[in-house]
């Protein structure tokens, strides 16, 4: 696979991810929700300061550490992808690796720059944030919050009372709110796990030659 083709795939994911995030950030207030397809696919705007799927750790220091870790991973990923291409890894594996890279870069951009270029989206005031506000952004470099909006509550019900511990409680599946970058990472990882035997299949012809040379 050629590097320029992989670059186009990565660019496409980044543009889609950032385009949706910019739209949500400038048209929704935090907590706002609209139905896209019935009640099972919604746009629900939230922001998180942590990892993919809203996970957090370490407060303000943890936020900086996480962003710097993402930055290091993205820089390392550039060289790693080049190595995969040079060594002619399976095309499917390279695409999946590119998807993981694009997802990491997409969320990194939020963490690095969104605090500088957007005003705060205050859920109590229900304000819609503006881009490049006169008074400056809502926080400093590396402290931006990641924008999430994709919500698929495929099942929303109250569990029967006879179920231990959870009986009578509200149950939603699928509950996490995520973004295109998160989805890109997840699809890339899951696809690699499912097709690892295909992506890393040994060259049987080379093994045969090696075995014959040992026997002779």
N, C-alpha and C positions, 0 to 999 in steps of 0.2 A: 504493500500500500504506500502511496506517495504522501509525503508530508503535507503538501498543499491540499490534498483531499481531506486529510484528517483535520487540518486547520480550518477548513470550511465547515466541517461538522461541528467543531468546537465553537466557532464563531456563531453559527446558527443557533446553538443552544444558549450561548451567552446573550445574544440579541433577544431571543424569545423570553428568556428569564428576566432580563433587565427591563424589557419593554412592558411586560405584565406588571412587574414591581413598580415601575414609574407610574403606570396607569392607576394601580391600586392606591399608591401613596398620595397621588394628587386628585383622586376622585372619591375616596372612601375615608371615613373616620374610623379610628380603631374600634373594633367590635361590630362595625356595620356588616350586614350580610344580605346577599340576594340569591335567589334560586336561579340556577342556570338550566338544569334539566330536572324538572320535578323537584322533589325534596331530597334526592339522593346525591346531587352534585350542586354544591354551592360555592360562591365566592365569599369568604369570611376573613376579613382583614385583622390580622394580629401581628405583633412585632415581638421578636425574642432576642435576647442578648447572648444566647448560648449556641449550642451546636445544632446540627440538623434535627428536625422534628421537635424543636423547642427545648431540648435538654440544656441544663445549665450547670455551672460549677464555679466556685471560687469568687463570686462577687466581682468587684471592679478589677482586681488583680487577675482573677481567672479570665475575665474578658480580654484583657491585654495579652495574656499568655496564649489564649486560644487563637486570637487573631494573628499573632506572630507565628504560631505553629502552622496555621493555615497558609501564611505567606511563605514560610520555609518549604512546606509541602508542595505548594504550587511551583516554586522555583525548581525544586528537585524534580517535580513531575515533568517539566519541560525536557530535561536531560534524559529522563527515564523513557519518555515517549519516543525521543529521537533514537535511543538505543533499541527500542522495540522495532522501530521501522528499519534501522540499519541491519538488525539481525534477522529481518524478514519473519517476524512472528506472524501467527495466523491473523488474517485480516479482521475476523470477528473479534478476536481478543484486543487488537489495537483499537478498534472502534469503541469497545467497552471501556478500555483504559482512558480513551479520550473523553468519554461521557463522564467518567468519574472525575477527571481533571477539570472538565468544564463546570461541573457542579460545584466543585471546591472553589474554583475561581469566581463563580457567580455569587456565592455567599460571602466570599472574601471581599468583593467589591462593596457589598452592603456594609460590612464591618469597618472597612477602611474609610469610605467616603460619604455614606449616607448622613452621618451626623454633621458633616460639613456643608452639604448642599441642600438639605431639607430642614424646614422648621419642624418643631415637635407636633406629633399627632396626639393631641390630648383627648382621651376617651370621655372625660367629664364635660369638656366644652364641645365635643363632637365636631371639632374643626377638621377641615381638609387641609393637609400640609401644602405649602407652596415651595417651588423649587427656587433656590438661590434667594432666600429671604433677606431683606435689608438688614435686619439685626443679626444676621449670621445663622448658622445651623444650630441644631438642638444640643450638640455635644462636640467633642474634639476628635481628632484623628485617631483611628483604631477603636473608637468607642461606639460606632454606629450599630443600630439594631437591624437584624435581618427581617425582611418583610415576607410574611407567609399569607397565603390566601386560598389554597386549594383544599376543599373540604368535601369528603365523600361519606356522609352518614348513611351507609347502605341499609343499616338496620337500626331503628330507634324504637325501643320498647321498654316496658317495665317488666322485670323478671318475675316469674311466678314466686309466690311467697314460700313455696316448699323447698326452694333452692337454698342450701346452707350458706350463711354469711351474706350472700348477695340478694336473697329473696326480697322482693318488693322495691328494689332499687332500680333507678334508670340505667339502661344499658344502651350504648351507642357503638356501632361498628360500621365504618372505620372512623375512630375519633380524632386522630392527629390532624392538625392543619399544617400543610407543607407548601413548598413552592416548586417551580420547575427544576431548579438546581438540585434540591433534595431528591426529586424523582429521578433525575439523570444519574445521580450517584447510586441510588438504590437499584435502578434497572441495570446499570453497568455491573455492579457487584453480583446481583442475583444471576444475571446471564452468564457471567464467568463461572460461578459455582455450578450452574446447571450444565453448561457445555464444556467444562474443564477437560473432559476426556477427548473432546474434538479439538479444542484449542491447543492442547499440549500433547497431542498424539505423537508417539515416537515414530521415527522413520524406520520402518521395518527393513527396508532394503539396505540401509546403512548398518543396522544391527546384524543382518545376515552376513554382510561382507566382513564385519569385525569378527564375528564368530568363526568364519571360514579361515581368516588369517591366523587366529589363535590355534585352530586345529592343525593347520599346515605347519 
